[in-house]
Amino acid sequence: MSSEIIQVIQEQSSLRQAESSDAGLAESEAESQYLSFEVGNEIFAVSILKVQEIRAWEHPTFLPNSPEYINGVLNLRGTIVPVMDLRKRFKFGSYLYDATTVIIILKNKIANKDRLMGCVVDGVSDVFSYDENDISDAPDYASNLDARFIAGIMSVHKQAVTLLNLNNLLNLEMIDHPFSGDKLRHG
């Protein structure tokens, strides 16, 4: 994993604290930073502000009766964090864990409470800036990925990058629901 990516994440973490205390920041700036990563030969992204940390692959503690895509839980400095394998969640097939496999610890506010979830990915790609106004809606056709998990599509270096909808992906109520392929209402 690139030390440059880790440095940007650490800088963003410091900026988050400063931004939350500075109410005078201009809301009109539409460009945000995103972390991109690979899952099953596809490129996905999340807002860098949602990334708590990136950890090298470690085998989580087994959690009985959990869905197949929940690998277990990690103890993150006293906080128990569930670990979801995105390859399994998205039904991509190959589940080989190697030197590039990492767990991205994501933070999302659900029901006014911060929730952490570890997501196993094939590797971290890049941190990039992107204008939020240029994010396209996901097409309503021919996707093997449940549309509820897609927030939009970005074109980065002439490559399509899928922006994940963390409100749905990390929602504990949706964890138990298997991939349906249905175009159900978005949350």
C-alpha positions in Angstrom: 0.0 0.0 0.0 1.3 3.4 -0.9 2.6 5.6 1.9 1.3 8.6 -0.1 -2.3 7.3 0.2 -1.9 6.7 4.0 -0.5 10.2 4.3 -3.4 11.8 2.5 -5.9 9.8 4.7 -4.1 11.0 7.8 -4.2 14.6 6.5 -7.9 14.3 5.7 -8.6 13.0 9.2 -6.9 16.1 10.6 -8.9 18.3 8.2 -12.2 16.7 9.2 -11.7 17.8 12.8 -10.8 21.3 11.7 -13.7 21.5 9.2 -16.3 20.3 11.7 -15.3 23.2 14.0 -15.2 25.8 11.3 -18.8 26.7 10.4 -17.6 29.5 8.0 -16.3 27.2 5.3 -17.8 27.8 1.9 -20.3 25.1 1.0 -20.1 26.0 -2.7 -16.9 24.0 -3.3 -18.2 21.0 -5.2 -14.8 19.2 -5.6 -14.2 16.4 -3.1 -11.5 13.8 -2.6 -12.2 10.1 -3.0 -10.3 6.9 -2.3 -10.4 4.4 -5.1 -9.9 0.6 -4.8 -10.2 -2.6 -6.7 -12.7 -5.3 -6.1 -12.9 -8.2 -8.6 -11.2 -6.2 -11.5 -13.6 -3.3 -11.1 -12.7 0.1 -9.6 -14.9 1.6 -6.8 -14.6 4.8 -4.8 -15.7 6.2 -1.5 -15.4 9.7 -0.1 -12.0 10.0 1.7 -14.0 11.6 4.6 -15.6 8.2 5.2 -12.3 6.3 5.5 -11.2 5.7 9.1 -8.1 3.8 8.2 -6.6 1.1 5.9 -5.3 -2.1 7.4 -3.3 -4.9 6.0 -5.3 -8.1 5.6 -5.7 -10.0 8.8 -8.1 -12.9 9.4 -11.1 -11.7 11.4 -12.7 -13.6 14.2 -15.5 -15.9 12.9 -19.0 -14.8 13.6 -21.5 -17.6 13.7 -24.8 -17.4 11.7 -23.6 -14.3 9.7 -24.2 -13.9 6.0 -21.4 -15.5 3.8 -20.0 -12.1 2.9 -19.4 -11.1 6.6 -16.0 -12.6 7.3 -16.2 -11.9 11.0 -15.2 -9.1 13.3 -12.0 -7.3 14.2 -11.1 -5.7 17.5 -10.1 -2.1 16.5 -8.6 -0.6 19.7 -11.5 -1.8 21.8 -14.3 -1.4 19.2 -15.7 -4.5 17.6 -15.9 -3.9 13.8 -17.7 -6.3 11.4 -15.8 -7.2 8.3 -17.6 -7.5 4.9 -15.8 -9.0 1.9 -17.0 -6.8 -1.0 -16.0 -9.5 -3.5 -18.4 -11.9 -1.8 -21.1 -9.2 -1.3 -21.0 -8.2 -5.0 -20.9 -11.9 -6.1 -17.5 -11.5 -7.9 -16.3 -15.0 -7.2 -12.6 -15.0 -6.5 -11.8 -14.8 -2.8 -8.0 -15.1 -2.8 -6.3 -13.1 0.0 -2.8 -12.0 -1.0 -0.3 -9.2 -0.2 -2.4 -6.5 -1.8 -5.6 -7.4 0.0 -6.5 -4.8 2.6 -9.4 -4.0 4.9 -10.7 -0.4 4.6 -12.4 0.7 7.8 -15.3 2.9 6.7 -17.3 5.2 9.0 -20.8 6.1 8.2 -23.5 7.9 10.3 -26.6 5.6 10.5 -29.5 6.6 12.7 -27.4 9.5 14.1 -24.7 7.1 15.3 -21.3 6.6 13.8 -20.9 3.0 12.6 -17.7 1.4 11.5 -17.4 -1.5 9.0 -14.4 -3.1 7.6 -14.5 -3.8 3.9 -12.1 -6.3 2.3 -10.9 -5.2 -1.1 -8.3 -6.5 -3.6 -6.2 -3.4 -3.3 -6.2 0.4 -2.8 -5.7 2.3 -6.1 -5.5 6.1 -5.6 -6.8 9.2 -3.9 -8.2 11.7 -6.4 -10.3 14.9 -6.5 -13.5 15.0 -8.4 -16.3 17.6 -8.9 -19.4 16.2 -7.3 -21.5 17.9 -10.0 -19.9 15.7 -12.6 -20.9 12.4 -11.0 -23.4 10.6 -13.3 -26.3 8.5 -12.2 -25.8 4.8 -12.5 -27.5 3.2 -15.5 -30.7 1.2 -14.8 -29.6 -1.7 -16.8 -27.1 -4.6 -17.2 -25.4 -4.3 -13.8 -24.5 -7.3 -11.8 -24.2 -5.0 -8.8 -27.3 -4.2 -6.7 -28.2 -0.6 -7.7 -28.9 0.2 -4.1 -25.2 0.1 -3.5 -24.3 2.6 -6.3 -24.3 6.4 -5.6 -23.1 7.2 -9.1 -20.4 6.8 -11.8 -17.3 8.9 -12.3 -15.0 9.1 -15.2 -11.4 9.1 -13.9 -8.5 9.0 -16.4 -11.0 7.8 -19.0 -12.0 4.9 -16.8 -15.4 4.4 -15.2 -15.3 4.4 -11.4 -18.3 3.3 -9.4 -19.1 5.5 -6.3 -20.5 3.4 -3.6 -23.6 4.3 -1.6 -22.4 3.7 2.0 -25.7 4.5 3.5 -27.1 1.3 1.9 -23.9 -0.8 1.8 -23.1 -0.3 5.5 -26.7 -0.3 6.7 -27.1 -3.1 9.2 -30.7 -3.8 8.2 -29.5 -4.5 4.6 -26.7 -6.8 5.7 -29.1 -9.7 6.1 -30.6 -9.2 2.7 -29.0 -11.2 -0.1 -28.3 -9.7 -3.5 -31.6 -9.7 -5.3 -30.8 -8.0 -8.6 -34.1 -6.2 -8.2 -34.2 -2.5 -8.9 -35.7 -1.7 -5.6 -36.1 1.8 -4.2 -32.8 3.5 -3.2 -32.3 4.4 0.4 
